[in-house]
Amino acid sequence: QVQLVESGGGLVQPGGSLQLSCAASGFTFSIARMSWYRQTPGKERELVAAITNGGGSTNYGDSVKDRFTISRDNAKSTVYLQMNNLKPEDTAVYFCNAFWQGFPAFNYWGQGTQVTVSS
């Protein structure tokens, strides 16, 4: 059974930090491109950060560059999102995604974790 379990969300003040984790199971984590997306009510889900299967390449949404860092530990089947200098506009539900375009391809989502940035 495939599972992506996010954790680490919560309430934080502006300027603060949080680290999200996504623990994966039920598929071959080491081949997957892992990403974090976020969504707020009434808006489309947007890419926050992505990392290739070996961790050698990352990319970020423009609004989080230089503040967020994505990383992964293939031995632990876990992907992380370190979020620094958080802003109220970072408030959203954050989702973990696992994607592989090989055969058979897969595209898995976690259940999401709420991040609220407020004073």
Phi and psi in radians as a Rosetta constraint file:
Dihedral C 1 N 2 CA 2 C 2 CIRCULARHARMONIC -1.328 0.35
Dihedral N 2 CA 2 C 2 N 3 CIRCULARHARMONIC 2.327 0.35
Dihedral C 2 N 3 CA 3 C 3 CIRCULARHARMONIC -2.425 0.35
Dihedral N 3 CA 3 C 3 N 4 CIRCULARHARMONIC 2.396 0.35
Dihedral C 3 N 4 CA 4 C 4 CIRCULARHARMONIC -2.212 0.35
Dihedral N 4 CA 4 C 4 N 5 CIRCULARHARMONIC 1.970 0.35
Dihedral C 4 N 5 CA 5 C 5 CIRCULARHARMONIC -2.020 0.35
Dihedral N 5 CA 5 C 5 N 6 CIRCULARHARMONIC 1.916 0.35
Dihedral C 5 N 6 CA 6 C 6 CIRCULARHARMONIC -1.494 0.35
Dihedral N 6 CA 6 C 6 N 7 CIRCULARHARMONIC 2.607 0.35
Dihedral C 6 N 7 CA 7 C 7 CIRCULARHARMONIC -2.653 0.35
Dihedral N 7 CA 7 C 7 N 8 CIRCULARHARMONIC 2.910 0.35
Dihedral C 7 N 8 CA 8 C 8 CIRCULARHARMONIC 1.782 0.35
Dihedral N 8 CA 8 C 8 N 9 CIRCULARHARMONIC -0.081 0.35
Dihedral C 8 N 9 CA 9 C 9 CIRCULARHARMONIC -1.259 0.35
Dihedral N 9 CA 9 C 9 N 10 CIRCULARHARMONIC 2.994 0.35
Dihedral C 9 N 10 CA 10 C 10 CIRCULARHARMONIC 2.783 0.35
Dihedral N 10 CA 10 C 10 N 11 CIRCULARHARMONIC -2.865 0.35
Dihedral C 10 N 11 CA 11 C 11 CIRCULARHARMONIC -1.750 0.35
Dihedral N 11 CA 11 C 11 N 12 CIRCULARHARMONIC 2.292 0.35
Dihedral C 11 N 12 CA 12 C 12 CIRCULARHARMONIC -2.483 0.35
Dihedral N 12 CA 12 C 12 N 13 CIRCULARHARMONIC 2.624 0.35
Dihedral C 12 N 13 CA 13 C 13 CIRCULARHARMONIC -1.379 0.35
Dihedral N 13 CA 13 C 13 N 14 CIRCULARHARMONIC 2.703 0.35
Dihedral C 13 N 14 CA 14 C 14 CIRCULARHARMONIC -0.950 0.35
Dihedral N 14 CA 14 C 14 N 15 CIRCULARHARMONIC 2.416 0.35
Dihedral C 14 N 15 CA 15 C 15 CIRCULARHARMONIC 1.548 0.35
Dihedral N 15 CA 15 C 15 N 16 CIRCULARHARMONIC -0.168 0.35
Dihedral C 15 N 16 CA 16 C 16 CIRCULARHARMONIC -1.449 0.35
Dihedral N 16 CA 16 C 16 N 17 CIRCULARHARMONIC -3.076 0.35
Dihedral C 16 N 17 CA 17 C 17 CIRCULARHARMONIC -2.292 0.35
Dihedral N 17 CA 17 C 17 N 18 CIRCULARHARMONIC 2.670 0.35
Dihedral C 17 N 18 CA 18 C 18 CIRCULARHARMONIC -2.532 0.35
Dihedral N 18 CA 18 C 18 N 19 CIRCULARHARMONIC 2.649 0.35
Dihedral C 18 N 19 CA 19 C 19 CIRCULARHARMONIC -2.113 0.35
Dihedral N 19 CA 19 C 19 N 20 CIRCULARHARMONIC 2.123 0.35
Dihedral C 19 N 20 CA 20 C 20 CIRCULARHARMONIC -1.618 0.35
Dihedral N 20 CA 20 C 20 N 21 CIRCULARHARMONIC 2.560 0.35
Dihedral C 20 N 21 CA 21 C 21 CIRCULARHARMONIC -2.201 0.35
Dihedral N 21 CA 21 C 21 N 22 CIRCULARHARMONIC 2.620 0.35
Dihedral C 21 N 22 CA 22 C 22 CIRCULARHARMONIC -2.369 0.35
Dihedral N 22 CA 22 C 22 N 23 CIRCULARHARMONIC 1.913 0.35
Dihedral C 22 N 23 CA 23 C 23 CIRCULARHARMONIC -1.639 0.35
Dihedral N 23 CA 23 C 23 N 24 CIRCULARHARMONIC 2.192 0.35
Dihedral C 23 N 24 CA 24 C 24 CIRCULARHARMONIC -1.891 0.35
Dihedral N 24 CA 24 C 24 N 25 CIRCULARHARMONIC 2.601 0.35
Dihedral C 24 N 25 CA 25 C 25 CIRCULARHARMONIC -2.737 0.35
Dihedral N 25 CA 25 C 25 N 26 CIRCULARHARMONIC 2.773 0.35
Dihedral C 25 N 26 CA 26 C 26 CIRCULARHARMONIC 1.584 0.35
Dihedral N 26 CA 26 C 26 N 27 CIRCULARHARMONIC 0.023 0.35
Dihedral C 26 N 27 CA 27 C 27 CIRCULARHARMONIC -2.677 0.35
Dihedral N 27 CA 27 C 27 N 28 CIRCULARHARMONIC 3.014 0.35
Dihedral C 27 N 28 CA 28 C 28 CIRCULARHARMONIC -1.439 0.35
Dihedral N 28 CA 28 C 28 N 29 CIRCULARHARMONIC 1.668 0.35
Dihedral C 28 N 29 CA 29 C 29 CIRCULARHARMONIC -1.041 0.35
Dihedral N 29 CA 29 C 29 N 30 CIRCULARHARMONIC -0.672 0.35
Dihedral C 29 N 30 CA 30 C 30 CIRCULARHARMONIC -1.189 0.35
Dihedral N 30 CA 30 C 30 N 31 CIRCULARHARMONIC -0.236 0.35
Dihedral C 30 N 31 CA 31 C 31 CIRCULARHARMONIC -1.706 0.35
Dihedral N 31 CA 31 C 31 N 32 CIRCULARHARMONIC -0.146 0.35
Dihedral C 31 N 32 CA 32 C 32 CIRCULARHARMONIC -1.535 0.35
Dihedral N 32 CA 32 C 32 N 33 CIRCULARHARMONIC 2.456 0.35
Dihedral C 32 N 33 CA 33 C 33 CIRCULARHARMONIC -1.354 0.35
Dihedral N 33 CA 33 C 33 N 34 CIRCULARHARMONIC 2.212 0.35
Dihedral C 33 N 34 CA 34 C 34 CIRCULARHARMONIC -1.913 0.35
Dihedral N 34 CA 34 C 34 N 35 CIRCULARHARMONIC 2.447 0.35
Dihedral C 34 N 35 CA 35 C 35 CIRCULARHARMONIC -2.450 0.35
Dihedral N 35 CA 35 C 35 N 36 CIRCULARHARMONIC 2.773 0.35
Dihedral C 35 N 36 CA 36 C 36 CIRCULARHARMONIC -2.036 0.35
Dihedral N 36 CA 36 C 36 N 37 CIRCULARHARMONIC 2.315 0.35
Dihedral C 36 N 37 CA 37 C 37 CIRCULARHARMONIC -2.125 0.35
Dihedral N 37 CA 37 C 37 N 38 CIRCULARHARMONIC 2.852 0.35
Dihedral C 37 N 38 CA 38 C 38 CIRCULARHARMONIC -2.451 0.35
Dihedral N 38 CA 38 C 38 N 39 CIRCULARHARMONIC 2.744 0.35
Dihedral C 38 N 39 CA 39 C 39 CIRCULARHARMONIC -2.598 0.35
Dihedral N 39 CA 39 C 39 N 40 CIRCULARHARMONIC 2.421 0.35
Dihedral C 39 N 40 CA 40 C 40 CIRCULARHARMONIC -2.058 0.35
Dihedral N 40 CA 40 C 40 N 41 CIRCULARHARMONIC 2.747 0.35
Dihedral C 40 N 41 CA 41 C 41 CIRCULARHARMONIC -0.950 0.35
Dihedral N 41 CA 41 C 41 N 42 CIRCULARHARMONIC 2.303 0.35
Dihedral C 41 N 42 CA 42 C 42 CIRCULARHARMONIC 1.440 0.35
Dihedral N 42 CA 42 C 42 N 43 CIRCULARHARMONIC 0.000 0.35
Dihedral C 42 N 43 CA 43 C 43 CIRCULARHARMONIC -2.098 0.35
Dihedral N 43 CA 43 C 43 N 44 CIRCULARHARMONIC 2.761 0.35
Dihedral C 43 N 44 CA 44 C 44 CIRCULARHARMONIC -1.294 0.35
Dihedral N 44 CA 44 C 44 N 45 CIRCULARHARMONIC 2.682 0.35
Dihedral C 44 N 45 CA 45 C 45 CIRCULARHARMONIC -1.164 0.35
Dihedral N 45 CA 45 C 45 N 46 CIRCULARHARMONIC 2.344 0.35
Dihedral C 45 N 46 CA 46 C 46 CIRCULARHARMONIC -2.112 0.35
Dihedral N 46 CA 46 C 46 N 47 CIRCULARHARMONIC 2.573 0.35
Dihedral C 46 N 47 CA 47 C 47 CIRCULARHARMONIC -1.261 0.35
Dihedral N 47 CA 47 C 47 N 48 CIRCULARHARMONIC 2.289 0.35
Dihedral C 47 N 48 CA 48 C 48 CIRCULARHARMONIC -1.723 0.35
Dihedral N 48 CA 48 C 48 N 49 CIRCULARHARMONIC -0.891 0.35
Dihedral C 48 N 49 CA 49 C 49 CIRCULARHARMONIC -2.805 0.35
Dihedral N 49 CA 49 C 49 N 50 CIRCULARHARMONIC 2.663 0.35
Dihedral C 49 N 50 CA 50 C 50 CIRCULARHARMONIC -2.471 0.35
Dihedral N 50 CA 50 C 50 N 51 CIRCULARHARMONIC 2.694 0.35
Dihedral C 50 N 51 CA 51 C 51 CIRCULARHARMONIC -2.484 0.35
Dihedral N 51 CA 51 C 51 N 52 CIRCULARHARMONIC 2.419 0.35
Dihedral C 51 N 52 CA 52 C 52 CIRCULARHARMONIC -1.252 0.35
Dihedral N 52 CA 52 C 52 N 53 CIRCULARHARMONIC 2.970 0.35
Dihedral C 52 N 53 CA 53 C 53 CIRCULARHARMONIC -1.054 0.35
Dihedral N 53 CA 53 C 53 N 54 CIRCULARHARMONIC -0.640 0.35
Dihedral C 53 N 54 CA 54 C 54 CIRCULARHARMONIC -1.569 0.35
Dihedral N 54 CA 54 C 54 N 55 CIRCULARHARMONIC -0.091 0.35
Dihedral C 54 N 55 CA 55 C 55 CIRCULARHARMONIC 1.463 0.35
Dihedral N 55 CA 55 C 55 N 56 CIRCULARHARMONIC 0.107 0.35
Dihedral C 55 N 56 CA 56 C 56 CIRCULARHARMONIC -1.392 0.35
Dihedral N 56 CA 56 C 56 N 57 CIRCULARHARMONIC -0.252 0.35
Dihedral C 56 N 57 CA 57 C 57 CIRCULARHARMONIC -2.451 0.35
Dihedral N 57 CA 57 C 57 N 58 CIRCULARHARMONIC 2.402 0.35
Dihedral C 57 N 58 CA 58 C 58 CIRCULARHARMONIC -2.312 0.35
Dihedral N 58 CA 58 C 58 N 59 CIRCULARHARMONIC 2.748 0.35
Dihedral C 58 N 59 CA 59 C 59 CIRCULARHARMONIC -2.548 0.35
Dihedral N 59 CA 59 C 59 N 60 CIRCULARHARMONIC 2.701 0.35
Dihedral C 59 N 60 CA 60 C 60 CIRCULARHARMONIC -2.338 0.35
Dihedral N 60 CA 60 C 60 N 61 CIRCULARHARMONIC 2.633 0.35
Dihedral C 60 N 61 CA 61 C 61 CIRCULARHARMONIC -1.151 0.35
Dihedral N 61 CA 61 C 61 N 62 CIRCULARHARMONIC 2.609 0.35
Dihedral C 61 N 62 CA 62 C 62 CIRCULARHARMONIC -1.026 0.35
Dihedral N 62 CA 62 C 62 N 63 CIRCULARHARMONIC -0.589 0.35
Dihedral C 62 N 63 CA 63 C 63 CIRCULARHARMONIC -1.306 0.35
Dihedral N 63 CA 63 C 63 N 64 CIRCULARHARMONIC -0.222 0.35
Dihedral C 63 N 64 CA 64 C 64 CIRCULARHARMONIC -2.065 0.35
Dihedral N 64 CA 64 C 64 N 65 CIRCULARHARMONIC -0.056 0.35
Dihedral C 64 N 65 CA 65 C 65 CIRCULARHARMONIC -0.978 0.35
Dihedral N 65 CA 65 C 65 N 66 CIRCULARHARMONIC 2.458 0.35
Dihedral C 65 N 66 CA 66 C 66 CIRCULARHARMONIC 1.271 0.35
Dihedral N 66 CA 66 C 66 N 67 CIRCULARHARMONIC -0.001 0.35
Dihedral C 66 N 67 CA 67 C 67 CIRCULARHARMONIC -2.072 0.35
Dihedral N 67 CA 67 C 67 N 68 CIRCULARHARMONIC -0.588 0.35
Dihedral C 67 N 68 CA 68 C 68 CIRCULARHARMONIC -1.912 0.35
Dihedral N 68 CA 68 C 68 N 69 CIRCULARHARMONIC 2.613 0.35
Dihedral C 68 N 69 CA 69 C 69 CIRCULARHARMONIC -2.367 0.35
Dihedral N 69 CA 69 C 69 N 70 CIRCULARHARMONIC 2.211 0.35
Dihedral C 69 N 70 CA 70 C 70 CIRCULARHARMONIC -1.744 0.35
Dihedral N 70 CA 70 C 70 N 71 CIRCULARHARMONIC 2.478 0.35
Dihedral C 70 N 71 CA 71 C 71 CIRCULARHARMONIC -2.608 0.35
Dihedral N 71 CA 71 C 71 N 72 CIRCULARHARMONIC 2.937 0.35
Dihedral C 71 N 72 CA 72 C 72 CIRCULARHARMONIC -2.561 0.35
Dihedral N 72 CA 72 C 72 N 73 CIRCULARHARMONIC 2.689 0.35
Dihedral C 72 N 73 CA 73 C 73 CIRCULARHARMONIC -2.211 0.35
Dihedral N 73 CA 73 C 73 N 74 CIRCULARHARMONIC 1.750 0.35
Dihedral C 73 N 74 CA 74 C 74 CIRCULARHARMONIC -1.168 0.35
Dihedral N 74 CA 74 C 74 N 75 CIRCULARHARMONIC -0.476 0.35
Dihedral C 74 N 75 CA 75 C 75 CIRCULARHARMONIC -1.166 0.35
Dihedral N 75 CA 75 C 75 N 76 CIRCULARHARMONIC -0.511 0.35
Dihedral C 75 N 76 CA 76 C 76 CIRCULARHARMONIC -1.805 0.35
Dihedral N 76 CA 76 C 76 N 77 CIRCULARHARMONIC 0.001 0.35
Dihedral C 76 N 77 CA 77 C 77 CIRCULARHARMONIC 0.901 0.35
Dihedral N 77 CA 77 C 77 N 78 CIRCULARHARMONIC 0.839 0.35
Dihedral C 77 N 78 CA 78 C 78 CIRCULARHARMONIC -2.382 0.35
Dihedral N 78 CA 78 C 78 N 79 CIRCULARHARMONIC 2.440 0.35
Dihedral C 78 N 79 CA 79 C 79 CIRCULARHARMONIC -2.065 0.35
Dihedral N 79 CA 79 C 79 N 80 CIRCULARHARMONIC 2.560 0.35
Dihedral C 79 N 80 CA 80 C 80 CIRCULARHARMONIC -2.164 0.35
Dihedral N 80 CA 80 C 80 N 81 CIRCULARHARMONIC 2.724 0.35
Dihedral C 80 N 81 CA 81 C 81 CIRCULARHARMONIC -2.368 0.35
Dihedral N 81 CA 81 C 81 N 82 CIRCULARHARMONIC 1.906 0.35
Dihedral C 81 N 82 CA 82 C 82 CIRCULARHARMONIC -1.565 0.35
Dihedral N 82 CA 82 C 82 N 83 CIRCULARHARMONIC 2.132 0.35
Dihedral C 82 N 83 CA 83 C 83 CIRCULARHARMONIC -2.049 0.35
Dihedral N 83 CA 83 C 83 N 84 CIRCULARHARMONIC 2.036 0.35
Dihedral C 83 N 84 CA 84 C 84 CIRCULARHARMONIC -2.023 0.35
Dihedral N 84 CA 84 C 84 N 85 CIRCULARHARMONIC 2.807 0.35
Dihedral C 84 N 85 CA 85 C 85 CIRCULARHARMONIC 0.857 0.35
Dihedral N 85 CA 85 C 85 N 86 CIRCULARHARMONIC 0.886 0.35
Dihedral C 85 N 86 CA 86 C 86 CIRCULARHARMONIC -1.153 0.35
Dihedral N 86 CA 86 C 86 N 87 CIRCULARHARMONIC 2.546 0.35
Dihedral C 86 N 87 CA 87 C 87 CIRCULARHARMONIC -2.105 0.35
Dihedral N 87 CA 87 C 87 N 88 CIRCULARHARMONIC 2.735 0.35
Dihedral C 87 N 88 CA 88 C 88 CIRCULARHARMONIC -0.958 0.35
Dihedral N 88 CA 88 C 88 N 89 CIRCULARHARMONIC -0.569 0.35
Dihedral C 88 N 89 CA 89 C 89 CIRCULARHARMONIC -1.264 0.35
Dihedral N 89 CA 89 C 89 N 90 CIRCULARHARMONIC -0.114 0.35
Dihedral C 89 N 90 CA 90 C 90 CIRCULARHARMONIC -1.443 0.35
Dihedral N 90 CA 90 C 90 N 91 CIRCULARHARMONIC -0.119 0.35
Dihedral C 90 N 91 CA 91 C 91 CIRCULARHARMONIC -1.065 0.35
Dihedral N 91 CA 91 C 91 N 92 CIRCULARHARMONIC 2.173 0.35
Dihedral C 91 N 92 CA 92 C 92 CIRCULARHARMONIC -3.095 0.35
Dihedral N 92 CA 92 C 92 N 93 CIRCULARHARMONIC 2.999 0.35
Dihedral C 92 N 93 CA 93 C 93 CIRCULARHARMONIC -1.590 0.35
Dihedral N 93 CA 93 C 93 N 94 CIRCULARHARMONIC 2.234 0.35
Dihedral C 93 N 94 CA 94 C 94 CIRCULARHARMONIC -1.799 0.35
Dihedral N 94 CA 94 C 94 N 95 CIRCULARHARMONIC 2.278 0.35
Dihedral C 94 N 95 CA 95 C 95 CIRCULARHARMONIC -2.056 0.35
Dihedral N 95 CA 95 C 95 N 96 CIRCULARHARMONIC 2.485 0.35
Dihedral C 95 N 96 CA 96 C 96 CIRCULARHARMONIC -1.662 0.35
Dihedral N 96 CA 96 C 96 N 97 CIRCULARHARMONIC 2.452 0.35
Dihedral C 96 N 97 CA 97 C 97 CIRCULARHARMONIC -2.335 0.35
Dihedral N 97 CA 97 C 97 N 98 CIRCULARHARMONIC 2.420 0.35
Dihedral C 97 N 98 CA 98 C 98 CIRCULARHARMONIC -2.100 0.35
Dihedral N 98 CA 98 C 98 N 99 CIRCULARHARMONIC 2.223 0.35
Dihedral C 98 N 99 CA 99 C 99 CIRCULARHARMONIC -2.376 0.35
Dihedral N 99 CA 99 C 99 N 100 CIRCULARHARMONIC 2.388 0.35
Dihedral C 99 N 100 CA 100 C 100 CIRCULARHARMONIC -2.538 0.35
Dihedral N 100 CA 100 C 100 N 101 CIRCULARHARMONIC 2.249 0.35
Dihedral C 100 N 101 CA 101 C 101 CIRCULARHARMONIC -1.741 0.35
Dihedral N 101 CA 101 C 101 N 102 CIRCULARHARMONIC 0.283 0.35
Dihedral C 101 N 102 CA 102 C 102 CIRCULARHARMONIC -1.365 0.35
Dihedral N 102 CA 102 C 102 N 103 CIRCULARHARMONIC -2.701 0.35
Dihedral C 102 N 103 CA 103 C 103 CIRCULARHARMONIC -2.195 0.35
Dihedral N 103 CA 103 C 103 N 104 CIRCULARHARMONIC 2.122 0.35
Dihedral C 103 N 104 CA 104 C 104 CIRCULARHARMONIC -1.379 0.35
Dihedral N 104 CA 104 C 104 N 105 CIRCULARHARMONIC 2.421 0.35
Dihedral C 104 N 105 CA 105 C 105 CIRCULARHARMONIC -1.204 0.35
Dihedral N 105 CA 105 C 105 N 106 CIRCULARHARMONIC 2.723 0.35
Dihedral C 105 N 106 CA 106 C 106 CIRCULARHARMONIC -2.535 0.35
Dihedral N 106 CA 106 C 106 N 107 CIRCULARHARMONIC 2.759 0.35
Dihedral C 106 N 107 CA 107 C 107 CIRCULARHARMONIC -2.658 0.35
Dihedral N 107 CA 107 C 107 N 108 CIRCULARHARMONIC 1.695 0.35
Dihedral C 107 N 108 CA 108 C 108 CIRCULARHARMONIC -1.919 0.35
Dihedral N 108 CA 108 C 108 N 109 CIRCULARHARMONIC 2.594 0.35
Dihedral C 108 N 109 CA 109 C 109 CIRCULARHARMONIC -2.206 0.35
Dihedral N 109 CA 109 C 109 N 110 CIRCULARHARMONIC 2.544 0.35
Dihedral C 109 N 110 CA 110 C 110 CIRCULARHARMONIC -1.467 0.35
Dihedral N 110 CA 110 C 110 N 111 CIRCULARHARMONIC -3.130 0.35
Dihedral C 110 N 111 CA 111 C 111 CIRCULARHARMONIC -1.523 0.35
Dihedral N 111 CA 111 C 111 N 112 CIRCULARHARMONIC -0.214 0.35
Dihedral C 111 N 112 CA 112 C 112 CIRCULARHARMONIC 1.657 0.35
Dihedral N 112 CA 112 C 112 N 113 CIRCULARHARMONIC 2.652 0.35
Dihedral C 112 N 113 CA 113 C 113 CIRCULARHARMONIC -2.368 0.35
Dihedral N 113 CA 113 C 113 N 114 CIRCULARHARMONIC 2.391 0.35
Dihedral C 113 N 114 CA 114 C 114 CIRCULARHARMONIC -1.451 0.35
Dihedral N 114 CA 114 C 114 N 115 CIRCULARHARMONIC 2.305 0.35
Dihedral C 114 N 115 CA 115 C 115 CIRCULARHARMONIC -2.082 0.35
Dihedral N 115 CA 115 C 115 N 116 CIRCULARHARMONIC 2.170 0.35
Dihedral C 115 N 116 CA 116 C 116 CIRCULARHARMONIC -2.148 0.35
Dihedral N 116 CA 116 C 116 N 117 CIRCULARHARMONIC 2.169 0.35
Dihedral C 116 N 117 CA 117 C 117 CIRCULARHARMONIC -1.963 0.35
Dihedral N 117 CA 117 C 117 N 118 CIRCULARHARMONIC 1.923 0.35
Dihedral C 117 N 118 CA 118 C 118 CIRCULARHARMONIC -2.762 0.35
Dihedral N 118 CA 118 C 118 N 119 CIRCULARHARMONIC 2.584 0.35
